[in-house]
């Protein structure tokens, strides 16, 4: 999930017709395309109101054939929503219609190793280091001819959006980052955390073992593990079996186990990255600042969320707001879709 940054909280114990039919929402407005200023207030949506996206699309981008959902007008300002682990695009199934109804073109891609996203070649290394995932999204933008977008994500998605905002600000109009600055610093990750903080990361150490790798290759065991994580990190979210099953289908991707295992082992310096990403990683290890307008969302009940933003506030040097959502757990956009979507609209008006 997230970068090992500040764990004070743990130790002290985130086209019009299609959208209208999908969401039962009013006709699209043009508010999103207007000048910066006061943002419109979005109508509230009950979490779980929507259960599916329109037919998914596919596009070849970089080393991948990326599967993605798209809602809203084709010429609207673009928002790209990025999911985390163990989740998928359905984390934004209520968020996307809210934004589309405001005139945004909303793109929700499956990250590498998830859902309908596939590698183009069997010879490509199943690499999940942070720079590779971020460059996947830049390649997606290139393939869809998107020059600039608002980037919004949580967990792996926050890290990915943070990287693009920091290194390629010309591609990022504004940023919504759940849990703040999540760019991984490998050297910092070598230092042990207090025991209660390490306890929250139990699955990370499990994945460092052969038993953990084999469990991720087993369809039933990885579903059970993911369900346990959902229950643990979102303690008040009363999701049903159907909600979990919709997301768990994304875990059947043939590269899912390899991608998940590599991601967590790489972050602990237990697996190597690829040389072609070395230059990007060197820039990321310097903890580059993010200058684009940013709203950080923190979920009160997320065990990985610090009690405030003091541990990373200096990494954001542009227009900035920090918001804490009481009673919400780790899958913030799915648990609190209105608040997440409102942050996207608001940051676009900062």
C-alpha positions as CSV (number, residue, x, y, z in Angstrom):
1,X,0.0,0.0,0.0
2,X,1.6,3.2,1.1
3,X,5.1,4.6,1.6
4,X,6.6,4.1,5.1
5,X,6.6,7.8,6.0
6,X,5.0,9.0,9.2
7,X,3.2,6.5,11.4
8,X,2.3,8.7,14.5
9,X,-1.3,7.5,14.3
10,X,-0.4,3.9,14.2
11,X,2.2,4.1,16.9
12,X,-0.1,6.2,19.2
13,X,-2.8,3.9,19.3
14,X,-7.5,7.0,2.3
15,X,-20.9,11.0,-22.5
16,X,-23.5,12.7,-21.0
17,X,-26.2,10.2,-22.0
18,X,-24.1,7.3,-20.7
19,X,-23.5,9.1,-17.4
20,X,-27.2,10.1,-17.0
21,X,-28.4,6.6,-17.5
22,X,-25.7,5.2,-15.3
23,X,-26.1,7.5,-12.4
24,X,-29.6,9.0,-12.7
25,X,-27.9,12.3,-12.5
26,X,-28.9,15.6,-14.1
27,X,-27.6,16.7,-17.4
28,X,-23.9,17.6,-17.7
29,X,-22.9,21.1,-16.6
30,X,-20.0,23.2,-17.9
31,X,-18.8,24.2,-14.5
32,X,-15.6,22.3,-14.8
33,X,-14.5,24.1,-17.9
34,X,-14.9,27.6,-16.4
35,X,-12.3,29.9,-15.0
36,X,-10.7,29.2,-11.7
37,X,-12.6,30.6,-8.7
38,X,-15.4,29.2,-6.6
39,X,-15.9,25.5,-7.2
40,X,-19.5,24.1,-7.4
41,X,-20.8,22.0,-4.6
42,X,-21.4,18.5,-5.7
43,X,-24.7,16.7,-4.8
44,X,-24.1,13.9,-2.3
45,X,-24.1,10.3,-3.4
46,X,-24.6,7.3,-1.1
47,X,-21.6,5.0,-1.3
48,X,-22.5,1.9,-3.3
49,X,-25.1,3.7,-5.5
50,X,-23.3,2.6,-8.6
51,X,-22.0,-0.9,-9.2
52,X,-20.5,-0.9,-12.7
53,X,-18.9,1.2,-15.4
54,X,-19.9,1.5,-19.1
55,X,-18.1,-1.0,-21.3
56,X,-14.4,-0.8,-20.7
57,X,-11.9,0.4,-23.4
58,X,-8.4,-0.8,-24.3
59,X,-5.5,1.2,-25.6
60,X,-1.9,0.3,-26.3
61,X,0.4,2.5,-24.3
62,X,4.1,1.9,-23.7
63,X,4.7,-1.8,-22.7
64,X,1.0,-2.4,-21.9
65,X,-2.5,-2.8,-23.4
66,X,-4.3,-0.8,-20.8
67,X,-7.9,-1.4,-19.8
68,X,-9.8,1.6,-18.6
69,X,-13.2,3.1,-17.9
70,X,-14.2,6.4,-19.4
71,X,-17.1,8.6,-18.5
72,X,-18.1,12.2,-19.4
73,X,-17.7,14.4,-22.5
74,X,-14.9,13.5,-24.9
75,X,-13.8,17.2,-24.9
76,X,-14.1,17.9,-21.2
77,X,-11.2,18.6,-19.0
78,X,-9.5,15.4,-18.0
79,X,-9.4,13.7,-14.6
80,X,-7.4,10.5,-14.2
81,X,-8.3,8.4,-11.1
82,X,-5.7,5.9,-9.9
83,X,-6.5,2.9,-7.7
84,X,-4.3,1.1,-5.1
85,X,-3.8,-2.4,-3.7
86,X,-5.8,-4.6,-3.1
87,X,-8.3,-2.6,-5.0
88,X,-9.2,-1.8,-8.6
89,X,-11.1,0.7,-10.7
90,X,-14.3,0.1,-8.7
91,X,-12.9,2.3,-6.0
92,X,-14.1,5.2,-8.2
93,X,-17.4,3.7,-9.4
94,X,-19.3,6.4,-7.5
95,X,-16.7,9.1,-7.9
96,X,-16.6,9.0,-11.7
97,X,-20.3,9.8,-12.4
98,X,-20.1,12.7,-10.0
99,X,-17.2,14.2,-12.0
100,X,-18.7,13.4,-15.4
101,X,-21.9,15.2,-14.4
102,X,-19.7,18.3,-13.9
103,X,-18.4,18.1,-17.4
104,X,-15.1,16.2,-16.8
105,X,-13.8,13.5,-19.0
106,X,-12.9,10.8,-16.4
107,X,-10.4,8.1,-17.1
108,X,-10.0,5.2,-14.6
109,X,-7.3,2.8,-15.7
110,X,-6.4,-0.6,-14.4
111,X,-2.8,-0.5,-13.2
112,X,-0.3,-3.0,-14.6
113,X,-1.1,-6.5,-13.4
114,X,-4.8,-5.7,-12.7
115,X,-8.1,-6.3,-14.5
116,X,-7.9,-6.1,-18.3
117,X,-4.5,-4.5,-18.5
118,X,-2.0,-6.8,-20.1
119,X,1.7,-6.7,-21.1
120,X,2.2,-6.6,-24.8
121,X,5.2,-9.0,-24.6
122,X,5.8,-12.1,-22.6
123,X,9.5,-11.0,-22.4
124,X,8.8,-7.8,-20.6
125,X,9.9,-7.9,-16.9
126,X,7.0,-8.0,-14.6
127,X,8.3,-5.0,-12.7
128,X,6.2,-2.9,-10.3
129,X,8.7,-0.4,-9.1
130,X,7.2,3.1,-8.6
131,X,8.7,4.7,-11.7
132,X,7.5,2.0,-14.0
133,X,3.9,2.4,-12.8
134,X,4.1,6.2,-13.1
135,X,5.5,6.0,-16.6
136,X,2.6,3.7,-17.6
137,X,0.2,6.5,-16.8
138,X,2.3,9.0,-18.8
139,X,2.2,6.6,-21.7
140,X,-1.6,6.2,-21.3
141,X,-1.9,10.0,-21.5
142,X,0.3,10.0,-24.7
143,X,-1.8,7.2,-26.3
144,X,-5.1,9.1,-25.5
145,X,-3.5,12.4,-26.6
146,X,-4.1,13.9,-23.2
147,X,-1.7,16.8,-22.7
148,X,-2.6,17.6,-19.1
149,X,-5.0,16.2,-16.5
150,X,-6.0,16.5,-12.9
151,X,-4.5,13.4,-11.2
152,X,-6.3,11.8,-8.2
153,X,-5.5,8.6,-6.4
154,X,-5.0,6.6,-3.3
155,X,-2.5,4.0,-2.1
156,X,-0.4,3.0,-5.2
157,X,-2.5,5.6,-7.1
158,X,-1.4,8.4,-4.8
159,X,2.3,7.4,-5.2
160,X,1.9,7.3,-9.0
161,X,0.1,10.7,-9.1
162,X,2.7,12.2,-6.8
163,X,5.5,11.1,-9.1
164,X,4.0,12.5,-12.2
165,X,3.2,15.8,-10.4
166,X,6.7,16.0,-9.1
167,X,8.7,15.0,-12.2
168,X,6.3,15.9,-15.0
169,X,4.3,19.0,-13.8
170,X,3.6,20.0,-17.3
171,X,1.3,16.9,-17.5
172,X,-0.4,17.5,-14.2
173,X,-2.9,20.3,-13.9
174,X,-3.6,19.6,-10.2
175,X,-3.4,16.8,-7.7
176,X,-5.6,15.0,-5.2
177,X,-3.4,12.7,-3.1
178,X,-4.8,10.5,-0.4
179,X,-2.3,10.3,2.5
180,X,0.0,13.0,1.2
181,X,3.5,12.5,-0.2
182,X,4.0,8.8,-0.9
183,X,7.1,8.7,-3.1
184,X,9.2,5.8,-1.9
185,X,12.7,6.5,-0.6
186,X,14.5,3.2,-0.6
187,X,17.2,4.3,1.9
188,X,14.6,5.5,4.4
189,X,12.7,2.2,4.0
190,X,15.8,0.3,5.3
191,X,15.3,1.8,8.8
192,X,13.0,-0.1,11.2
193,X,9.9,1.5,12.4
194,X,8.4,1.2,15.9
195,X,6.8,-2.3,16.4
196,X,3.2,-1.1,16.2
197,X,3.9,0.5,12.9
198,X,5.6,-2.6,11.6
199,X,2.7,-4.7,12.7
200,X,0.4,-2.7,10.4
201,X,2.5,-3.7,7.5
202,X,2.3,-7.5,8.2
203,X,1.4,-8.4,4.6
204,X,4.5,-6.6,3.3
205,X,6.8,-9.0,5.2
206,X,4.6,-12.0,4.2
207,X,5.2,-11.1,0.6
208,X,8.9,-11.1,1.2
209,X,8.7,-14.9,1.8
210,X,8.2,-17.8,-0.5
211,X,5.0,-18.7,1.3
212,X,3.7,-15.2,0.6
213,X,4.5,-15.5,-3.1
214,X,2.8,-18.9,-3.3
215,X,-0.2,-17.5,-1.5
216,X,-0.6,-14.7,-4.0
217,X,-0.4,-17.3,-6.8
218,X,-3.3,-19.2,-5.3
219,X,-6.6,-17.6,-6.4
220,X,-8.5,-18.5,-3.2
221,X,-5.7,-17.5,-0.8
222,X,-5.1,-14.1,-2.4
223,X,-8.8,-13.4,-2.3
224,X,-8.9,-14.3,1.4
225,X,-5.8,-12.1,2.1
226,X,-7.3,-9.1,0.2
227,X,-10.6,-9.5,2.1
228,X,-8.7,-9.5,5.4
229,X,-6.9,-6.3,4.4
230,X,-10.2,-4.6,3.4
231,X,-11.7,-5.5,6.8
232,X,-8.7,-4.4,8.7
233,X,-7.9,-1.0,7.1
234,X,-11.6,0.1,6.6
235,X,-13.1,-0.9,9.9
236,X,-16.4,1.0,9.6
237,X,-17.0,0.3,5.9
238,X,-20.0,-2.1,5.6
239,X,-19.4,-3.4,2.1
240,X,-21.1,-6.6,0.9
241,X,-19.8,-9.7,-0.8
242,X,-20.8,-8.4,-4.2
243,X,-18.8,-5.2,-3.8
244,X,-15.7,-7.2,-2.9
245,X,-16.2,-9.8,-5.6
246,X,-16.4,-7.1,-8.3
247,X,-13.0,-5.9,-7.3
248,X,-11.5,-9.3,-6.7
249,X,-12.2,-10.2,-10.4
250,X,-9.3,-7.8,-11.2
251,X,-6.9,-10.1,-9.2
252,X,-7.4,-12.9,-11.8
253,X,-5.0,-11.0,-14.2
254,X,-2.2,-13.5,-15.1
255,X,0.5,-11.1,-13.9
256,X,-1.2,-10.0,-10.7
257,X,0.8,-12.1,-8.3
258,X,4.2,-11.2,-9.9
259,X,3.3,-7.5,-9.9
260,X,2.2,-7.4,-6.3
261,X,5.1,-9.4,-5.0
262,X,7.7,-7.3,-6.9
263,X,6.1,-4.0,-5.8
264,X,6.5,-4.8,-2.1
265,X,9.9,-6.6,-2.4
266,X,11.3,-3.7,-4.4
267,X,10.2,-1.2,-1.8
268,X,12.1,-3.2,0.9
269,X,15.2,-3.4,-1.4
270,X,14.6,-7.2,-1.7
271,X,14.1,-7.1,-5.5
272,X,15.9,-5.1,-8.1
273,X,14.4,-2.7,-10.5
274,X,15.3,-2.2,-14.2
275,X,18.2,-0.1,-15.4
276,X,16.0,1.7,-17.8
277,X,14.2,3.4,-14.8
278,X,17.4,4.2,-12.9
279,X,17.5,7.9,-14.0
280,X,13.9,8.4,-12.9
281,X,14.5,6.6,-9.6
282,X,17.6,8.7,-8.8
283,X,15.4,11.9,-9.1
284,X,12.8,10.3,-6.9
285,X,15.2,9.4,-4.2
286,X,15.9,13.1,-3.8
287,X,12.3,13.6,-2.6
288,X,11.4,16.2,-5.3
289,X,8.9,18.8,-4.3
290,X,5.4,19.0,-5.8
291,X,4.6,22.5,-7.1
292,X,1.1,21.9,-8.7
293,X,-2.1,22.8,-6.8
294,X,-2.7,20.0,-4.3
295,X,-5.4,18.8,-1.9
296,X,-4.3,16.0,0.5
297,X,-7.0,13.8,1.9
298,X,-6.4,11.8,5.1
299,X,-8.8,9.2,6.4
300,X,-9.2,9.2,10.1
301,X,-9.5,5.5,10.5
302,X,-6.8,4.5,8.0
303,X,-4.1,2.7,10.0
304,X,-1.4,4.1,7.7
305,X,-2.4,7.8,8.0
306,X,-0.4,10.1,10.2
307,X,-2.4,12.4,12.6
308,X,-1.4,15.5,10.6
309,X,0.7,16.5,7.5
310,X,3.8,17.6,9.3
311,X,5.8,14.8,8.0
312,X,5.4,15.8,4.4
313,X,4.0,19.4,4.3
314,X,7.4,20.8,3.0
315,X,7.1,18.6,-0.1
316,X,4.2,20.6,-1.4
317,X,5.2,24.1,-2.5
318,X,2.2,25.2,-4.5
319,X,-1.4,26.0,-3.6
320,X,-2.2,23.4,-0.9
321,X,-5.0,22.2,1.4
322,X,-5.1,19.3,3.8
323,X,-8.4,17.7,4.8
324,X,-9.1,14.9,7.3
325,X,-12.2,12.7,6.8
326,X,-13.6,11.5,10.1
327,X,-14.9,7.9,10.3
328,X,-13.4,6.9,7.0
329,X,-10.9,4.1,6.3
330,X,-8.2,3.3,3.7
331,X,-10.4,3.0,0.5
332,X,-11.3,6.6,0.8
333,X,-12.8,7.2,-2.7
334,X,-15.2,4.3,-2.3
335,X,-16.1,5.0,1.3
336,X,-16.5,8.7,0.8
337,X,-17.0,9.3,-2.9
338,X,-18.6,12.7,-2.6
339,X,-15.7,14.1,-0.5
340,X,-13.2,12.7,-2.9
341,X,-15.0,14.0,-6.0
342,X,-15.4,17.4,-4.3
343,X,-11.7,17.6,-3.7
344,X,-11.0,17.0,-7.4
345,X,-13.4,19.8,-8.3
346,X,-12.0,22.1,-5.6
347,X,-8.3,21.5,-6.5
348,X,-9.2,22.3,-10.1
349,X,-10.3,25.8,-8.9
350,X,-7.3,26.5,-6.6
